[in-house]
Amino acid sequence: MNTQPPMVEVKNLWVRYGKYEAVKGISFSIPKGEVFGFIGPNGAGKSSTIKVLATLQRDFECDSVKINGISVNKAPHLIREMIGYMPDFFGVYEDLTAREYLHFFAAAYRINKSRRKVIVDDVLQLTDLTEKIDAPVDSLSRGMKQRLALARVLLHDPDLLLLDEPASGLDPRARIEVRELLVALKEMGKTIIISSHILHELSQLCTSIGIIEAGQFVTQGSLDHIYKRLELSRIIHVQIVGELNGVCQKIESMNGVKSVNVQADRLAIQLLEDQLAVEDLHTQIAATGAKIRMFQAEAMDMETVFMKLTEGKTA
Ligand SMILES: Nc1ncnc2c1ncn2[C@@H]1O[C@H](COP(=O)(O)OP(=O)(O)OP(=O)(O)O)[C@@H](O)[C@H]1O
C-alpha cells in the first residue's frame, strides 16, 4: 500500500478579504510528480490559493492544507524549504546583474557561501541564461526575466513549484521556451502547480487541471476527462500548396477530425483533441503527401470553455 502523503492536500479552503469571499471551500489533492494546471479567469481565486500554499496568505480557513503531509499553518518554515514560489509579478531590481540577483536569493535561502557559485551556474545553465550572467536584470527581455525568476525558485532545489501565471505577457516564442523549461522540470520529478487563464497553454504540460471560477471549482481532473466532459474541439487553420483534390476527404476521414471547412485560402479543421493531438494531425496531413504552407491552432481560452459550460453540455 502507498502510504506516501500527496505533495499537496487542500480540504475546504476559504479565503476572505473582509466580507469578500475570494476562495469558497475548495478541495484538491496533487500526488508527487504531477503537473497541476490551475485555470480560471482574472479574479477567480488562483493567486489567493497559491499564496496560501506559499505560506504568504495567513488569513484563511480550512479543514486542512498540507504540503508533503506537513500543515501550512503549523510549520510554515518547513514548508518554505520545500517550495519554490514564483509570483505573477517580477519586481524591480535596479542595477542588479543576473549573477547578483541569484547570489542575493541564494543567500536568502541560506545556501552555504562555498556552494553558491556552482548552484548559480547550474540554474543559469538549466534556464539557458549563462550568457546573461553579467547583464543587468532590468535589461533582460520579459521572457528572460521569467526564466530568471524560475532560476531563482530552483536555487534551493524545492520539491514543489508554485508558478503564478509564468507565461503571462510573453510572446509566442518566449512562451514555448518557458514551456520547454517546465517540461524539463517535470522530467526532473518536480511537482508543479501552474496557473493560467489559457487552457491550451497548459494542455501539453499538465497531468491534471482544475478550472476555477468565482472561488469554486467548475471541474477538475485529467485533461482528457475535461475535454471529453466539455466535448471540446479546436479549430486548426491549414493552408496547403496546390490542388486540394482529395486532401479534404483524407483529412475528414482521420480519427478525431470532426469536420473540414474549405475557406477562401485555407481549411478550417475542427479537431477533437482527446482523440487526435494537434501535432499528430500535422504529421498525418503531411503523410498524405500534401505540402503544408501554414498550420495554426486557435488558442483554447477560458471564454471558449465557459461558453461550452454555459451551453449546458456539462450539466
Ligand atoms: N489583498 C486583497 N484585498 C482585497 N481583495 C483582494 C485581495 N487580493 C485579491 N483580492 C480579490 O480576491 C479575488 C481573487 O483574487 P486572486 O488574485 O486570488 O484571483 P486570480 O484568479 O489569481 O486572478 P488574477 O489572474 O487576476 O491574478 C479578486 O476579486 C481580487 O480582487
The ligand as a MOL file (V3000), in Angstrom:
LIG
                    3D

  0  0  0     0  0            999 V3000
M  V30 BEGIN CTAB
M  V30 COUNTS 31 33 0 0 0
M  V30 BEGIN ATOM
M  V30 1 N -5.4080 41.7400 -0.7140 0
M  V30 2 C -6.6400 41.7660 -1.2130 0
M  V30 3 N -7.5970 42.5460 -0.6790 0
M  V30 4 C -8.8530 42.5510 -1.1750 0
M  V30 5 N -9.2760 41.7900 -2.2190 0
M  V30 6 C -8.3680 41.0010 -2.7900 0
M  V30 7 C -7.0020 40.9320 -2.3280 0
M  V30 8 N -6.3350 40.0340 -3.0920 0
M  V30 9 C -7.2280 39.5690 -4.0020 0
M  V30 10 N -8.4380 40.1300 -3.8150 0
M  V30 11 C -9.6630 39.8550 -4.5890 0
M  V30 12 O -9.9350 38.4780 -4.4980 0
M  V30 13 C -10.3750 37.9530 -5.7500 0
M  V30 14 C -9.4680 36.8030 -6.1700 0
M  V30 15 O -8.1860 37.3260 -6.4750 0
M  V30 16 P -6.9680 36.4010 -6.9430 0
M  V30 17 O -5.8100 37.3110 -7.1770 0
M  V30 18 O -6.8100 35.2840 -5.9900 0
M  V30 19 O -7.5230 35.8420 -8.3350 0
M  V30 20 P -6.7540 35.2500 -9.5760 0
M  V30 21 O -7.5770 34.1280 -10.0650 0
M  V30 22 O -5.3510 34.9670 -9.2300 0
M  V30 23 O -6.8200 36.4350 -10.5960 0
M  V30 24 P -5.6690 37.1060 -11.4820 0
M  V30 25 O -5.4800 36.1980 -12.6530 0
M  V30 26 O -6.2880 38.4110 -11.8520 0
M  V30 27 O -4.4640 37.2510 -10.5870 0
M  V30 28 C -10.3560 39.1240 -6.7160 0
M  V30 29 O -11.6680 39.6400 -6.8170 0
M  V30 30 C -9.4410 40.1280 -6.0660 0
M  V30 31 O -9.8140 41.4560 -6.3960 0
M  V30 END ATOM
M  V30 BEGIN BOND
M  V30 1 1 1 2
M  V30 2 1 2 3
M  V30 3 2 2 7
M  V30 4 2 3 4
M  V30 5 1 4 5
M  V30 6 2 5 6
M  V30 7 1 6 7
M  V30 8 1 6 10
M  V30 9 1 7 8
M  V30 10 2 8 9
M  V30 11 1 9 10
M  V30 12 1 10 11
M  V30 13 1 11 12
M  V30 14 1 11 30
M  V30 15 1 12 13
M  V30 16 1 13 14
M  V30 17 1 13 28
M  V30 18 1 14 15
M  V30 19 1 15 16
M  V30 20 2 16 17
M  V30 21 1 16 18
M  V30 22 1 16 19
M  V30 23 1 19 20
M  V30 24 2 20 21
M  V30 25 1 20 22
M  V30 26 1 20 23
M  V30 27 1 23 24
M  V30 28 2 24 25
M  V30 29 1 24 26
M  V30 30 1 24 27
M  V30 31 1 28 29
M  V30 32 1 28 30
M  V30 33 1 30 31
M  V30 END BOND
M  V30 END CTAB
M  END
